[in-house]
Amino acid sequence: MNPEHTIEIGQRFPLTIKRLGINGEGIGYYKRTIVFVKGALPEEEVVAEVTEIMPRFATATIKKIRKPSKNRVTPPCEVYEACGGCQLQHLSYNKQLDFKRDMVLQSLEKFKPVGFEEFDIRPTIGMDDPWRYRNKAQFQVRKNEDDKVIAGLYGEGSHKLVNIDNCLVQRPETTKTVNIVKQLLSDLDIPIYDEVKHSGIIKTIVARVGIETGEVQLVLVTNSKKLPTKKQFLEQVKLQLPEIVSIMQNVNQEKTSLVMGEETIHLAGKESLTEKLDTLEFDLSARAFFQLNPIQTNVLYDEARKALDLQKDETLVDAYCGVGTIGLSLAKEAKEVRGMDTIPEAIADAKENAIKMGFDHVRYEVGKAESLLPLWLKRGFKPDALVVDPPRTGLDPELIKAIVKAKPKKMVYISCNPSTLGRDLEKLSRSYKVDYLQSVDMFPQTARCEVVVKLTAK
């Protein structure tokens, strides 16, 4: 930062907001310094107060909005500002969709893949009703200063747990489950985890609903295998929440940000939950990843299907396959499907799902895509098409090398993070033509965005 343009913490100044950053924060410029202002919107004039100074930027809060944006709306959620789980409730929904397309554009401008100026970046596909869509609640459980059992999320950038009784982006079934279980834990006086002392038992309540089936699964994440008054607890759950078909206990004794540990104990009902996507049925075990918004997942996979345009004689590799959702949704159209994932339970679920659906031309293996793809090539299997749906960290550099070497003639990249997508496309665009990018709003009210990219080998 230029010393003649010093900014001090606590300093206030007027600021005009130019655009939104990748986390949904407003961006303005004060004496050539970038200032990020949480909650500010483009074209607004605000009075900002500096909260943090970094070498290349500053962060600030809004002290006053002098000129509000015509796209500003009142957030309906009571804990919107404290919770931080959503970032865009104050922005009208059609503008949220514009912002998500713009995020893709910003990433391409930063990483400059080959020919990016000519890319076809399509408008974001949104939801008819952008509320109460999440099929899974994962709420931390603690006791507050009044010794009351609370469950919710940690406030953004803080270690204060915000109690959430009614999350507006959660399905009503998961909200009901969390609230009743929270009450039962309190009534039965089951010891609640204390982070400071690393004592107590109940750490997290995880509730997941099959939107198409109505089935609910409850997972209690605990600090030990012990579960006092287990019998009474299970009886009460059965009585008060008859829609729950599966109750599991996951043991996580580590002090870690990872919610679940390696060991899962079956407490009652089935070991998994059944959900449908389109015409396919999936069995989901407690740790299995499944898309959090099944309504938009159907839209996302439909876009992937259109982009891949598989022919009956073509083979497909589904990297990062999870429980097999994408590959299995495309299996009817392919000669052979192979998938890989590093989580053994997910692969077990994928194999089970394939058998149940009657597919005998689908194979799944546990392992990293960057190791298995070259191995399959060596053994004479050459994929015609590839679909990748990596975590937020994007594609492993070794996998990109393996893809360029295998060079399937067509590829679809499903991204949940435009930043790593831009970085990966910079490398892939040397070997592949980027036909188009289609963003899909999987997480309304948040700054997260999913993108389906159609690529064709040059």
C-alpha beads as a LAMMPS data file, in Angstrom:
LAMMPS data file: protein, C-alpha beads

458 atoms
457 bonds

1 atom types
1 bond types

-500.0 500.0 xlo xhi
-500.0 500.0 ylo yhi
-500.0 500.0 zlo zhi

Masses

1 110.0

Atoms # bond

1 1 1 0.000 0.000 0.000
2 1 1 1.364 3.397 -0.961
3 1 1 2.526 5.151 2.253
4 1 1 1.132 8.529 1.130
5 1 1 -2.326 6.951 1.012
6 1 1 -2.351 5.464 4.498
7 1 1 -5.623 4.237 5.901
8 1 1 -6.157 3.678 9.606
9 1 1 -8.375 1.236 11.472
10 1 1 -11.517 3.030 12.636
11 1 1 -11.236 5.653 9.879
12 1 1 -14.546 6.548 8.197
13 1 1 -15.025 7.797 4.653
14 1 1 -17.670 7.901 1.930
15 1 1 -17.364 5.128 -0.630
16 1 1 -19.109 4.303 -3.898
17 1 1 -19.498 0.555 -4.434
18 1 1 -18.454 -0.592 -7.910
19 1 1 -19.159 -4.328 -7.887
20 1 1 -19.457 -7.442 -5.742
21 1 1 -16.471 -9.614 -4.803
22 1 1 -16.470 -13.434 -4.914
23 1 1 -17.804 -13.683 -1.342
24 1 1 -20.683 -11.297 -2.063
25 1 1 -19.044 -8.297 -0.410
26 1 1 -19.171 -4.799 -1.920
27 1 1 -15.982 -3.464 -3.509
28 1 1 -15.059 0.216 -3.602
29 1 1 -11.827 2.206 -4.015
30 1 1 -10.516 4.754 -1.521
31 1 1 -7.385 6.620 -2.680
32 1 1 -6.557 3.740 -5.044
33 1 1 -6.882 1.119 -2.292
34 1 1 -9.426 -1.686 -2.707
35 1 1 -11.936 -1.694 0.146
36 1 1 -14.194 -4.704 0.785
37 1 1 -17.459 -3.800 2.533
38 1 1 -19.661 -6.624 3.769
39 1 1 -23.342 -6.066 2.985
40 1 1 -22.803 -3.202 0.502
41 1 1 -24.187 -3.413 -3.036
42 1 1 -23.050 -2.034 -6.425
43 1 1 -24.004 1.607 -7.123
44 1 1 -24.536 2.298 -3.412
45 1 1 -22.959 5.254 -1.671
46 1 1 -22.036 4.299 1.881
47 1 1 -20.066 5.635 4.800
48 1 1 -17.533 2.866 5.507
49 1 1 -15.571 2.250 8.713
50 1 1 -12.242 0.437 8.335
51 1 1 -11.948 -2.754 10.403
52 1 1 -8.790 -4.364 8.998
53 1 1 -5.830 -3.292 6.867
54 1 1 -3.890 -5.736 4.707
55 1 1 -0.939 -5.012 2.364
56 1 1 -3.139 -4.830 -0.754
57 1 1 -6.620 -4.054 0.530
58 1 1 -8.732 -2.978 3.493
59 1 1 -12.001 -4.326 4.914
60 1 1 -14.745 -2.128 6.308
61 1 1 -18.287 -2.199 7.659
62 1 1 -21.205 0.022 6.683
63 1 1 -21.834 2.855 9.128
64 1 1 -24.528 4.424 6.956
65 1 1 -26.057 3.887 3.521
66 1 1 -26.322 7.329 1.913
67 1 1 -27.788 6.095 -1.353
68 1 1 -29.241 2.565 -1.359
69 1 1 -29.311 0.337 -4.439
70 1 1 -32.701 -0.162 -6.104
71 1 1 -31.876 -3.890 -5.896
72 1 1 -31.569 -3.874 -2.095
73 1 1 -34.219 -5.921 -0.261
74 1 1 -34.870 -6.541 3.440
75 1 1 -33.425 -9.942 4.486
76 1 1 -36.285 -12.062 5.877
77 1 1 -34.030 -14.104 8.186
78 1 1 -33.780 -13.017 11.841
79 1 1 -30.153 -14.134 12.265
80 1 1 -28.936 -13.217 8.746
81 1 1 -26.155 -10.873 9.860
82 1 1 -25.031 -12.890 12.904
83 1 1 -25.010 -16.284 11.200
84 1 1 -23.083 -15.663 7.993
85 1 1 -24.369 -18.880 6.354
86 1 1 -26.031 -16.765 3.628
87 1 1 -24.366 -13.722 2.063
88 1 1 -26.902 -12.334 -0.419
89 1 1 -30.318 -12.144 1.254
90 1 1 -30.143 -8.337 0.964
91 1 1 -29.913 -8.541 -2.861
92 1 1 -32.976 -9.135 -5.070
93 1 1 -32.992 -12.663 -6.519
94 1 1 -32.710 -11.769 -10.213
95 1 1 -29.611 -9.696 -9.364
96 1 1 -28.157 -12.615 -7.386
97 1 1 -28.320 -14.606 -10.625
98 1 1 -26.539 -11.805 -12.532
99 1 1 -23.835 -11.728 -9.838
100 1 1 -23.198 -15.465 -10.211
101 1 1 -22.626 -15.125 -13.937
102 1 1 -20.335 -12.180 -13.199
103 1 1 -18.283 -14.317 -10.772
104 1 1 -17.515 -16.692 -13.655
105 1 1 -16.520 -13.731 -15.825
106 1 1 -14.246 -12.288 -13.105
107 1 1 -12.416 -15.603 -12.743
108 1 1 -11.883 -15.920 -16.504
109 1 1 -10.548 -12.352 -16.664
110 1 1 -8.126 -13.172 -13.853
111 1 1 -6.739 -16.465 -15.249
112 1 1 -7.181 -15.724 -18.989
113 1 1 -7.724 -19.182 -20.539
114 1 1 -7.036 -19.409 -24.276
115 1 1 -9.739 -17.479 -26.178
116 1 1 -11.662 -16.471 -23.009
117 1 1 -12.819 -13.166 -24.544
118 1 1 -14.971 -15.175 -26.959
119 1 1 -16.409 -17.668 -24.448
120 1 1 -20.198 -18.109 -24.437
121 1 1 -21.114 -17.371 -20.793
122 1 1 -24.803 -18.100 -20.430
123 1 1 -27.225 -16.463 -17.946
124 1 1 -27.521 -18.296 -14.601
125 1 1 -30.431 -20.740 -14.245
126 1 1 -32.229 -19.910 -10.991
127 1 1 -34.972 -21.473 -8.853
128 1 1 -38.683 -20.668 -8.984
129 1 1 -38.692 -20.582 -5.180
130 1 1 -35.204 -19.769 -3.863
131 1 1 -35.945 -20.693 -0.200
132 1 1 -36.061 -23.853 1.975
133 1 1 -34.128 -25.971 -0.501
134 1 1 -31.290 -27.562 1.540
135 1 1 -31.883 -31.243 2.311
136 1 1 -29.252 -31.459 5.050
137 1 1 -28.708 -29.540 8.283
138 1 1 -25.406 -29.931 10.083
139 1 1 -25.723 -27.916 13.272
140 1 1 -23.130 -27.747 16.052
141 1 1 -24.542 -28.345 19.557
142 1 1 -23.296 -26.494 22.625
143 1 1 -24.609 -24.965 25.846
144 1 1 -24.897 -21.196 26.022
145 1 1 -24.012 -18.997 29.005
146 1 1 -27.468 -19.702 30.515
147 1 1 -26.745 -23.472 30.343
148 1 1 -29.379 -23.912 27.623
149 1 1 -28.795 -26.412 24.805
150 1 1 -28.415 -24.541 21.498
151 1 1 -27.729 -25.736 17.952
152 1 1 -26.693 -23.767 14.915
153 1 1 -23.717 -22.378 13.009
154 1 1 -20.684 -20.398 14.054
155 1 1 -20.932 -16.731 13.155
156 1 1 -18.736 -15.763 10.214
157 1 1 -15.129 -15.324 11.289
158 1 1 -16.018 -15.858 14.958
159 1 1 -16.238 -18.704 17.400
160 1 1 -19.645 -17.737 18.692
161 1 1 -22.364 -20.291 18.018
162 1 1 -25.542 -18.709 16.668
163 1 1 -28.649 -20.626 17.740
164 1 1 -30.892 -21.259 14.730
165 1 1 -34.504 -22.348 15.250
166 1 1 -35.751 -21.542 11.761
167 1 1 -33.242 -21.555 8.909
168 1 1 -34.935 -20.142 5.799
169 1 1 -32.762 -22.114 3.366
170 1 1 -33.274 -25.466 5.150
171 1 1 -36.066 -27.905 4.334
172 1 1 -38.825 -27.813 7.020
173 1 1 -38.198 -31.534 7.782
174 1 1 -34.579 -30.941 8.822
175 1 1 -35.526 -27.887 10.899
176 1 1 -38.209 -29.854 12.751
177 1 1 -35.755 -32.729 13.401
178 1 1 -33.023 -30.466 14.785
179 1 1 -35.444 -28.566 17.044
180 1 1 -37.034 -31.706 18.532
181 1 1 -33.671 -33.467 19.016
182 1 1 -32.261 -30.341 20.683
183 1 1 -35.218 -30.405 23.117
184 1 1 -34.759 -34.144 23.799
185 1 1 -31.054 -33.695 24.557
186 1 1 -32.033 -31.039 27.067
187 1 1 -34.933 -33.026 28.617
188 1 1 -32.851 -36.197 29.017
189 1 1 -29.840 -34.186 30.213
190 1 1 -27.481 -35.922 27.761
191 1 1 -23.992 -34.346 28.195
192 1 1 -23.278 -31.692 25.547
193 1 1 -19.752 -31.266 24.176
194 1 1 -17.638 -28.507 25.716
195 1 1 -14.934 -27.356 23.335
196 1 1 -12.725 -25.709 25.924
197 1 1 -12.622 -28.754 28.225
198 1 1 -12.926 -31.250 25.324
199 1 1 -15.526 -33.015 27.502
200 1 1 -19.195 -33.937 27.102
201 1 1 -20.671 -36.089 24.363
202 1 1 -23.022 -34.547 21.755
203 1 1 -21.101 -32.410 19.242
204 1 1 -23.306 -32.097 16.162
205 1 1 -26.827 -32.916 14.974
206 1 1 -26.984 -33.911 11.299
207 1 1 -30.447 -34.241 9.744
208 1 1 -30.947 -35.187 6.095
209 1 1 -34.210 -35.603 4.201
210 1 1 -34.989 -37.442 0.984
211 1 1 -37.085 -34.774 -0.728
212 1 1 -38.675 -37.264 -3.144
213 1 1 -39.145 -40.049 -0.572
214 1 1 -39.907 -38.074 2.617
215 1 1 -37.422 -40.250 4.534
216 1 1 -35.332 -38.566 7.226
217 1 1 -31.978 -39.679 8.625
218 1 1 -30.586 -38.458 11.932
219 1 1 -26.887 -38.668 12.760
220 1 1 -25.568 -37.688 16.183
221 1 1 -21.872 -36.839 16.076
222 1 1 -20.375 -37.643 19.480
223 1 1 -17.129 -37.181 21.355
224 1 1 -17.208 -40.808 22.570
225 1 1 -18.905 -44.137 21.861
226 1 1 -20.942 -43.687 25.037
227 1 1 -24.485 -42.387 24.645
228 1 1 -26.227 -42.101 28.035
229 1 1 -30.021 -42.675 28.186
230 1 1 -29.774 -44.032 24.622
231 1 1 -32.877 -46.227 25.043
232 1 1 -35.120 -43.348 26.199
233 1 1 -33.731 -41.063 23.507
234 1 1 -34.470 -43.561 20.705
235 1 1 -37.979 -44.212 22.088
236 1 1 -38.738 -40.485 22.110
237 1 1 -37.391 -39.956 18.580
238 1 1 -39.587 -42.799 17.333
239 1 1 -42.587 -41.249 19.081
240 1 1 -42.051 -37.605 18.105
241 1 1 -40.384 -38.033 14.702
242 1 1 -41.957 -41.082 13.001
243 1 1 -40.609 -39.887 9.616
244 1 1 -37.057 -40.765 10.721
245 1 1 -36.107 -44.072 9.080
246 1 1 -32.435 -44.182 10.086
247 1 1 -30.609 -43.165 13.268
248 1 1 -26.829 -43.332 13.336
249 1 1 -24.067 -42.266 15.709
250 1 1 -20.774 -41.012 14.314
251 1 1 -17.796 -40.903 16.665
252 1 1 -15.389 -38.001 16.227
253 1 1 -13.001 -37.536 19.155
254 1 1 -10.649 -35.245 17.247
255 1 1 -10.408 -31.497 17.796
256 1 1 -10.907 -30.751 14.123
257 1 1 -13.047 -28.688 11.789
258 1 1 -14.148 -31.928 10.086
259 1 1 -17.640 -32.725 11.315
260 1 1 -17.577 -36.510 11.036
261 1 1 -15.073 -39.120 12.188
262 1 1 -14.251 -42.530 10.692
263 1 1 -16.512 -44.675 12.887
264 1 1 -20.288 -44.846 12.435
265 1 1 -22.544 -46.884 14.728
266 1 1 -26.023 -48.015 13.686
267 1 1 -28.570 -47.090 16.392
268 1 1 -32.005 -47.723 14.865
269 1 1 -33.914 -48.175 11.613
270 1 1 -32.117 -48.585 8.289
271 1 1 -28.428 -47.804 7.810
272 1 1 -29.169 -45.464 4.931
273 1 1 -31.692 -43.046 3.532
274 1 1 -33.304 -43.422 0.109
275 1 1 -33.521 -40.483 -2.273
276 1 1 -34.568 -40.196 -5.905
277 1 1 -33.042 -38.069 -8.626
278 1 1 -35.034 -37.992 -11.813
279 1 1 -35.906 -41.694 -12.330
280 1 1 -32.989 -43.040 -10.270
281 1 1 -32.989 -44.152 -6.640
282 1 1 -29.990 -43.677 -4.337
283 1 1 -29.202 -45.168 -0.937
284 1 1 -27.178 -42.719 1.148
285 1 1 -25.133 -43.766 4.152
286 1 1 -24.391 -41.271 6.932
287 1 1 -21.068 -40.035 5.502
288 1 1 -21.995 -40.197 1.812
289 1 1 -21.924 -36.902 -0.020
290 1 1 -25.101 -36.015 -1.882
291 1 1 -26.015 -32.736 -3.534
292 1 1 -27.671 -30.389 -1.007
293 1 1 -30.305 -29.059 -3.396
294 1 1 -31.843 -32.006 -5.293
295 1 1 -34.305 -29.799 -7.225
296 1 1 -31.449 -27.885 -8.856
297 1 1 -29.294 -31.035 -9.036
298 1 1 -31.764 -32.352 -11.612
299 1 1 -31.259 -29.102 -13.549
300 1 1 -27.459 -29.321 -13.176
301 1 1 -27.265 -32.941 -14.359
302 1 1 -29.606 -32.197 -17.220
303 1 1 -27.186 -29.473 -18.326
304 1 1 -24.284 -31.948 -17.986
305 1 1 -26.221 -34.505 -20.055
306 1 1 -26.907 -31.962 -22.813
307 1 1 -23.287 -30.790 -22.822
308 1 1 -21.843 -34.335 -22.994
309 1 1 -24.272 -35.473 -25.692
310 1 1 -23.248 -39.122 -25.175
311 1 1 -23.715 -41.668 -27.944
312 1 1 -24.523 -45.354 -27.363
313 1 1 -21.028 -46.530 -28.388
314 1 1 -19.161 -44.081 -26.129
315 1 1 -17.387 -44.781 -22.825
316 1 1 -17.507 -42.343 -19.916
317 1 1 -15.289 -41.715 -16.881
318 1 1 -16.938 -40.066 -13.859
319 1 1 -14.078 -38.672 -11.765
320 1 1 -14.880 -37.671 -8.148
321 1 1 -17.973 -39.879 -8.519
322 1 1 -19.220 -39.944 -4.899
323 1 1 -22.220 -42.280 -4.634
324 1 1 -22.371 -42.362 -8.434
325 1 1 -25.066 -39.728 -8.969
326 1 1 -23.727 -38.170 -12.193
327 1 1 -22.394 -41.303 -13.882
328 1 1 -25.515 -43.304 -13.076
329 1 1 -27.750 -40.517 -14.372
330 1 1 -25.849 -40.795 -17.697
331 1 1 -25.397 -44.596 -17.737
332 1 1 -28.427 -45.267 -19.941
333 1 1 -26.744 -43.303 -22.727
334 1 1 -23.224 -44.817 -22.552
335 1 1 -21.530 -48.044 -23.585
336 1 1 -19.541 -48.194 -20.324
337 1 1 -19.184 -45.959 -17.258
338 1 1 -16.252 -46.003 -14.851
339 1 1 -16.055 -43.940 -11.706
340 1 1 -13.605 -43.330 -8.868
341 1 1 -13.621 -41.678 -5.464
342 1 1 -11.315 -41.659 -2.446
343 1 1 -14.077 -42.412 0.106
344 1 1 -14.608 -46.213 0.386
345 1 1 -18.178 -45.863 1.735
346 1 1 -19.139 -43.684 -1.227
347 1 1 -17.801 -46.300 -3.669
348 1 1 -19.642 -49.058 -1.766
349 1 1 -22.826 -46.985 -2.104
350 1 1 -22.128 -46.334 -5.806
351 1 1 -21.683 -50.068 -6.511
352 1 1 -24.848 -50.861 -4.553
353 1 1 -26.775 -48.141 -6.422
354 1 1 -25.581 -49.473 -9.814
355 1 1 -26.692 -53.039 -8.967
356 1 1 -30.056 -51.799 -7.702
357 1 1 -30.606 -49.870 -10.923
358 1 1 -29.726 -52.942 -12.986
359 1 1 -26.645 -51.453 -14.674
360 1 1 -24.007 -54.069 -15.467
361 1 1 -21.832 -51.800 -17.613
362 1 1 -20.780 -49.565 -14.708
363 1 1 -17.564 -49.993 -12.673
364 1 1 -16.398 -48.181 -9.548
365 1 1 -13.013 -48.151 -7.841
366 1 1 -11.626 -46.555 -4.688
367 1 1 -8.708 -44.259 -5.473
368 1 1 -7.605 -40.910 -6.783
369 1 1 -8.629 -39.979 -10.316
370 1 1 -5.066 -38.850 -11.084
371 1 1 -3.758 -42.361 -10.245
372 1 1 -6.555 -44.500 -11.706
373 1 1 -7.008 -42.735 -15.048
374 1 1 -3.395 -43.378 -16.199
375 1 1 -3.668 -46.969 -14.898
376 1 1 -6.833 -47.615 -16.913
377 1 1 -5.186 -46.119 -19.996
378 1 1 -2.200 -48.424 -19.530
379 1 1 -4.606 -51.357 -19.379
380 1 1 -6.174 -50.341 -22.667
381 1 1 -9.301 -48.495 -21.519
382 1 1 -9.636 -45.193 -23.369
383 1 1 -12.603 -43.017 -22.410
384 1 1 -14.494 -41.119 -25.115
385 1 1 -15.992 -38.731 -22.597
386 1 1 -15.118 -37.469 -19.137
387 1 1 -17.139 -35.722 -16.463
388 1 1 -15.398 -34.107 -13.488
389 1 1 -17.117 -32.664 -10.430
390 1 1 -14.211 -31.813 -8.106
391 1 1 -14.324 -30.279 -4.605
392 1 1 -13.824 -26.523 -4.154
393 1 1 -10.046 -26.958 -4.498
394 1 1 -10.569 -27.855 -8.182
395 1 1 -8.693 -30.460 -10.212
396 1 1 -5.453 -31.976 -8.971
397 1 1 -2.594 -30.814 -11.289
398 1 1 -1.688 -34.482 -11.843
399 1 1 -5.229 -35.198 -13.002
400 1 1 -5.055 -32.346 -15.527
401 1 1 -1.863 -33.940 -16.902
402 1 1 -3.637 -37.334 -17.071
403 1 1 -6.664 -35.783 -18.844
404 1 1 -4.483 -34.032 -21.430
405 1 1 -2.647 -37.323 -22.023
406 1 1 -5.829 -39.443 -22.298
407 1 1 -7.507 -36.622 -24.215
408 1 1 -11.097 -37.893 -24.271
409 1 1 -12.780 -36.172 -27.194
410 1 1 -15.344 -34.457 -24.996
411 1 1 -15.470 -33.378 -21.429
412 1 1 -17.804 -31.688 -18.963
413 1 1 -16.406 -29.844 -15.961
414 1 1 -18.938 -29.250 -13.171
415 1 1 -17.478 -26.637 -10.849
416 1 1 -18.602 -25.409 -7.437
417 1 1 -15.911 -22.723 -7.296
418 1 1 -15.427 -20.266 -10.207
419 1 1 -11.933 -19.280 -8.917
420 1 1 -10.428 -22.767 -9.228
421 1 1 -12.438 -23.313 -12.425
422 1 1 -10.718 -20.315 -14.067
423 1 1 -7.323 -21.608 -12.950
424 1 1 -8.020 -25.124 -14.342
425 1 1 -9.476 -23.840 -17.629
426 1 1 -6.290 -21.860 -18.212
427 1 1 -4.454 -25.228 -18.450
428 1 1 -7.230 -27.241 -20.132
429 1 1 -7.926 -24.588 -22.790
430 1 1 -4.560 -25.353 -24.400
431 1 1 -5.856 -28.817 -25.371
432 1 1 -9.610 -28.220 -25.318
433 1 1 -11.982 -25.729 -26.890
434 1 1 -14.385 -24.217 -24.333
435 1 1 -17.793 -24.379 -26.047
436 1 1 -19.797 -22.636 -23.321
437 1 1 -20.218 -22.072 -19.580
438 1 1 -23.658 -22.474 -17.980
439 1 1 -24.012 -21.389 -14.351
440 1 1 -26.729 -22.980 -12.212
441 1 1 -27.855 -21.487 -8.893
442 1 1 -27.626 -24.412 -6.479
443 1 1 -27.419 -22.224 -3.367
444 1 1 -29.746 -19.226 -3.556
445 1 1 -29.075 -16.441 -1.005
446 1 1 -25.374 -17.428 -0.844
447 1 1 -22.348 -16.318 -2.867
448 1 1 -21.728 -19.875 -4.088
449 1 1 -22.146 -20.778 -7.716
450 1 1 -22.067 -24.017 -9.778
451 1 1 -21.011 -24.005 -13.403
452 1 1 -21.292 -26.630 -16.160
453 1 1 -18.569 -26.240 -18.793
454 1 1 -18.682 -28.018 -22.163
455 1 1 -15.216 -28.782 -23.576
456 1 1 -14.249 -30.406 -26.869
457 1 1 -10.758 -31.726 -27.698
458 1 1 -8.916 -29.511 -30.186

Bonds

1 1 1 2
2 1 2 3
3 1 3 4
4 1 4 5
5 1 5 6
6 1 6 7
7 1 7 8
8 1 8 9
9 1 9 10
10 1 10 11
11 1 11 12
12 1 12 13
13 1 13 14
14 1 14 15
15 1 15 16
16 1 16 17
17 1 17 18
18 1 18 19
19 1 19 20
20 1 20 21
21 1 21 22
22 1 22 23
23 1 23 24
24 1 24 25
25 1 25 26
26 1 26 27
27 1 27 28
28 1 28 29
29 1 29 30
30 1 30 31
31 1 31 32
32 1 32 33
33 1 33 34
34 1 34 35
35 1 35 36
36 1 36 37
37 1 37 38
38 1 38 39
39 1 39 40
40 1 40 41
41 1 41 42
42 1 42 43
43 1 43 44
44 1 44 45
45 1 45 46
46 1 46 47
47 1 47 48
48 1 48 49
49 1 49 50
50 1 50 51
51 1 51 52
52 1 52 53
53 1 53 54
54 1 54 55
55 1 55 56
56 1 56 57
57 1 57 58
58 1 58 59
59 1 59 60
60 1 60 61
61 1 61 62
62 1 62 63
63 1 63 64
64 1 64 65
65 1 65 66
66 1 66 67
67 1 67 68
68 1 68 69
69 1 69 70
70 1 70 71
71 1 71 72
72 1 72 73
73 1 73 74
74 1 74 75
75 1 75 76
76 1 76 77
77 1 77 78
78 1 78 79
79 1 79 80
80 1 80 81
81 1 81 82
82 1 82 83
83 1 83 84
84 1 84 85
85 1 85 86
86 1 86 87
87 1 87 88
88 1 88 89
89 1 89 90
90 1 90 91
91 1 91 92
92 1 92 93
93 1 93 94
94 1 94 95
95 1 95 96
96 1 96 97
97 1 97 98
98 1 98 99
99 1 99 100
100 1 100 101
101 1 101 102
102 1 102 103
103 1 103 104
104 1 104 105
105 1 105 106
106 1 106 107
107 1 107 108
108 1 108 109
109 1 109 110
110 1 110 111
111 1 111 112
112 1 112 113
113 1 113 114
114 1 114 115
115 1 115 116
116 1 116 117
117 1 117 118
118 1 118 119
119 1 119 120
120 1 120 121
121 1 121 122
122 1 122 123
123 1 123 124
124 1 124 125
125 1 125 126
126 1 126 127
127 1 127 128
128 1 128 129
129 1 129 130
130 1 130 131
131 1 131 132
132 1 132 133
133 1 133 134
134 1 134 135
135 1 135 136
136 1 136 137
137 1 137 138
138 1 138 139
139 1 139 140
140 1 140 141
141 1 141 142
142 1 142 143
143 1 143 144
144 1 144 145
145 1 145 146
146 1 146 147
147 1 147 148
148 1 148 149
149 1 149 150
150 1 150 151
151 1 151 152
152 1 152 153
153 1 153 154
154 1 154 155
155 1 155 156
156 1 156 157
157 1 157 158
158 1 158 159
159 1 159 160
160 1 160 161
161 1 161 162
162 1 162 163
163 1 163 164
164 1 164 165
165 1 165 166
166 1 166 167
167 1 167 168
168 1 168 169
169 1 169 170
170 1 170 171
171 1 171 172
172 1 172 173
173 1 173 174
174 1 174 175
175 1 175 176
176 1 176 177
177 1 177 178
178 1 178 179
179 1 179 180
180 1 180 181
181 1 181 182
182 1 182 183
183 1 183 184
184 1 184 185
185 1 185 186
186 1 186 187
187 1 187 188
188 1 188 189
189 1 189 190
190 1 190 191
191 1 191 192
192 1 192 193
193 1 193 194
194 1 194 195
195 1 195 196
196 1 196 197
197 1 197 198
198 1 198 199
199 1 199 200
200 1 200 201
201 1 201 202
202 1 202 203
203 1 203 204
204 1 204 205
205 1 205 206
206 1 206 207
207 1 207 208
208 1 208 209
209 1 209 210
210 1 210 211
211 1 211 212
212 1 212 213
213 1 213 214
214 1 214 215
215 1 215 216
216 1 216 217
217 1 217 218
218 1 218 219
219 1 219 220
220 1 220 221
221 1 221 222
222 1 222 223
223 1 223 224
224 1 224 225
225 1 225 226
226 1 226 227
227 1 227 228
228 1 228 229
229 1 229 230
230 1 230 231
231 1 231 232
232 1 232 233
233 1 233 234
234 1 234 235
235 1 235 236
236 1 236 237
237 1 237 238
238 1 238 239
239 1 239 240
240 1 240 241
241 1 241 242
242 1 242 243
243 1 243 244
244 1 244 245
245 1 245 246
246 1 246 247
247 1 247 248
248 1 248 249
249 1 249 250
250 1 250 251
251 1 251 252
252 1 252 253
253 1 253 254
254 1 254 255
255 1 255 256
256 1 256 257
257 1 257 258
258 1 258 259
259 1 259 260
260 1 260 261
261 1 261 262
262 1 262 263
263 1 263 264
264 1 264 265
265 1 265 266
266 1 266 267
267 1 267 268
268 1 268 269
269 1 269 270
270 1 270 271
271 1 271 272
272 1 272 273
273 1 273 274
274 1 274 275
275 1 275 276
276 1 276 277
277 1 277 278
278 1 278 279
279 1 279 280
280 1 280 281
281 1 281 282
282 1 282 283
283 1 283 284
284 1 284 285
285 1 285 286
286 1 286 287
287 1 287 288
288 1 288 289
289 1 289 290
290 1 290 291
291 1 291 292
292 1 292 293
293 1 293 294
294 1 294 295
295 1 295 296
296 1 296 297
297 1 297 298
298 1 298 299
299 1 299 300
300 1 300 301
301 1 301 302
302 1 302 303
303 1 303 304
304 1 304 305
305 1 305 306
306 1 306 307
307 1 307 308
308 1 308 309
309 1 309 310
310 1 310 311
311 1 311 312
312 1 312 313
313 1 313 314
314 1 314 315
315 1 315 316
316 1 316 317
317 1 317 318
318 1 318 319
319 1 319 320
320 1 320 321
321 1 321 322
322 1 322 323
323 1 323 324
324 1 324 325
325 1 325 326
326 1 326 327
327 1 327 328
328 1 328 329
329 1 329 330
330 1 330 331
331 1 331 332
332 1 332 333
333 1 333 334
334 1 334 335
335 1 335 336
336 1 336 337
337 1 337 338
338 1 338 339
339 1 339 340
340 1 340 341
341 1 341 342
342 1 342 343
343 1 343 344
344 1 344 345
345 1 345 346
346 1 346 347
347 1 347 348
348 1 348 349
349 1 349 350
350 1 350 351
351 1 351 352
352 1 352 353
353 1 353 354
354 1 354 355
355 1 355 356
356 1 356 357
357 1 357 358
358 1 358 359
359 1 359 360
360 1 360 361
361 1 361 362
362 1 362 363
363 1 363 364
364 1 364 365
365 1 365 366
366 1 366 367
367 1 367 368
368 1 368 369
369 1 369 370
370 1 370 371
371 1 371 372
372 1 372 373
373 1 373 374
374 1 374 375
375 1 375 376
376 1 376 377
377 1 377 378
378 1 378 379
379 1 379 380
380 1 380 381
381 1 381 382
382 1 382 383
383 1 383 384
384 1 384 385
385 1 385 386
386 1 386 387
387 1 387 388
388 1 388 389
389 1 389 390
390 1 390 391
391 1 391 392
392 1 392 393
393 1 393 394
394 1 394 395
395 1 395 396
396 1 396 397
397 1 397 398
398 1 398 399
399 1 399 400
400 1 400 401
401 1 401 402
402 1 402 403
403 1 403 404
404 1 404 405
405 1 405 406
406 1 406 407
407 1 407 408
408 1 408 409
409 1 409 410
410 1 410 411
411 1 411 412
412 1 412 413
413 1 413 414
414 1 414 415
415 1 415 416
416 1 416 417
417 1 417 418
418 1 418 419
419 1 419 420
420 1 420 421
421 1 421 422
422 1 422 423
423 1 423 424
424 1 424 425
425 1 425 426
426 1 426 427
427 1 427 428
428 1 428 429
429 1 429 430
430 1 430 431
431 1 431 432
432 1 432 433
433 1 433 434
434 1 434 435
435 1 435 436
436 1 436 437
437 1 437 438
438 1 438 439
439 1 439 440
440 1 440 441
441 1 441 442
442 1 442 443
443 1 443 444
444 1 444 445
445 1 445 446
446 1 446 447
447 1 447 448
448 1 448 449
449 1 449 450
450 1 450 451
451 1 451 452
452 1 452 453
453 1 453 454
454 1 454 455
455 1 455 456
456 1 456 457
457 1 457 458
